[in-house]
Amino acid sequence: MLHRIIIAAIVLTLAAALAGSYSSSGGAAPKPGFLPGTWIGKGVIAGTVTDGPMTTHFDGGVTFTLKISKTLRASGSGTWRMNMLGSEDGPSDYAVDSTMNGTAPIRLAGSSTTPTFSGTQQIVGEIRSGSMKTPISMTRPLNGTLKIGRAGKCLVRGVTVVQRGVTLTWSAQLKGSGKCNA
């Protein structure tokens, strides 16, 4: 009798352990990502930032080719273009306004669920105050992650925060997939 109780306890313990492992692995939804292949992407940069009396409007675009390997590693390249137009309310004698344009070749890396981009943005432009004009030319690092919002078999979309108030809304389609909405 004691032997049967011990065997029953072992069976119940194993059953509970197996049930626990199924529920913990089956309950988590997989993270959305790109399937293996070559993806052609594009995006729009837009937003407004107000800092004190200065308001800057951002617009621009991104194009990229992202390759996802069979091991789900990401690689690729693209271009980044961002325009910045700033202005300050005030009398035209001393109010400040600016026009700047940033461009960069970008590299893509990371994984199918967390693709990253990086590059060095070349920024050129001009800051004006009254009759004074000051040219601007500088570089700054450009780094980010393509945050995936929805991933289908042939179309992936997302929104990436570039900086407070400025977003990159992007999409990528699997090369050769024809008309795609999934």
N, C-alpha and C positions, 0 to 999 in steps of 0.2 A: 504494500500500500504506500509506504513512504517513497519507494522507488518511483511509482506512478506520479505522485505529487511533485517530485523533483523534476521528472521529465516534462510534466505539464507546465511547470514554472519556467523551464528553459524554453519550451516552445512558445509560450506567451511572451517571454522576454525578447526572443528573436522576432516574433511577429510585430511587437511594438517597435523594435528597432528598425525593421524594414518599413513599416508604415510611416515612421518618422522620417526616414530618408527619402521616401517618395514624396511626401508632402512638402518637405523643404526644398527639394530640387524642382518639383513641378510647379510650385507656387510663384516662383520668380519669373517675370516676363523677360525674354531676351532683349538686350539693348539693341535699338535699331541701328542698322549700318548698311554699308555698301556691299553688294555681292561682288565676287571676283570679276574683273573685266576692266575695260577702259571707259571712263565717264567723262563727258564733256559738260563743263559747268560755266555758269555765268551768274552775276549778282549785281545788285544795286546798293550803293552806299547812300544813306540819307539821314539827316537829322539836324538838330539845332542845339547849340550850347550857349548858355548865357553865363558869363562870368563877370560879376560887377556890372559896370555900364556897357560892356562889350558883348554883342551877340554875334555868333559865328554860325553861318549856314554851311552845311556839308552836303556834297553830292559827288557821285562818281560811279565807278563800276569795276568789276573784277571778271576776268575770264580765266579758266583753268582747264587742264587735262589731268585727271586723277586716275592712276592705275592701281588696282587692287589685285594683289597676287593671290594664288590659291591658298597661301598661308595667312591671308587677310592682312598683309602689310600694305601700307599706302605709300605711294611715291608719285611724283609728277611736278608740273610747273605751270606757271601762269603769269598774268600781268595784273597790276593794281594801279588804279588811277583815282585820285581823290582831290576835289576842288574845295577850297575853303574861302568863304567871303565873309569878312567881319566888318561890323560897323558899330559906332557908338552914337547914341543920341546926344546932341549938344550943338552949340553954335559951330558953324563951318570953319571959323577961324582956328579952332584948336581941337575939334572932334577928330577921333582916330578912326580910320578904316583900313582894311587890308584885303589883298587878293593873293592867295597862294595856291599852288598846284603841286600835288605830290604824286610821284610815279615810282613804281618798283617792279622788278621781276620778282616773282615769288617761287619758293620751293615748297612742295607738299611732302609730308612724311606722316608718321604715326600708324594708326591701324584703321580698319574698316569702320569701326564704331567711334573713333576719335581721331579724325584726320586733322593735322595741324598745318599751318602755313607760316612761312617766315621769309624775310627779305630785309633789304635796307632801302627805305623810302628817301628819294631825293626830292627835297622841297625847295621850290623857287617862287618868288613873288615880290610883293612890295607892300610896305606899310606907309600910309600917308597921314599927315596931320597938317591942316592948313595948306601952305605952299611947300612944305617939306615932304620929300619922298625918300624912303630908305629901302634899298633893295635887300632882299632876303635870299640866302642860299645856304641850305644846311641838309644834313642827313639825320635820320633817326631810325632805330630798329623797328621793324614791323613784325609782330608775332601774334598768332591767334589760333583758335580752334574752330573748325566748321561744326557748329552745334547742330546736330541733326534733330529736326522736328518730326519728320515723317519719312520713312524709307519703304519704297515699294520695290518690285522686281526690276524695274527699268527707270524709275524716277525717284530721286531723293531731294528733299527740300529742307531748308532750315533758316534760322536767323541767328546771327552772331553779333554780339555787342562789340563794337569797335572801341568805343569809349562812352562814358556817360552821355546819353542823349543822341548817340550816333549808332546806327545798326547797318549791318550787311545782310540783306535778304537775298538768298541764293537758291539755285536749283541745279541739279546735274542729271543728265540723261545718259543711260547706258548706250555707248556707241553701237550703231547698227540695229537699234531696237525699233526703228521706224516711228510711227506715231505712237506715243506712249502717254498713258495717264495712270499707270499703276505703280 
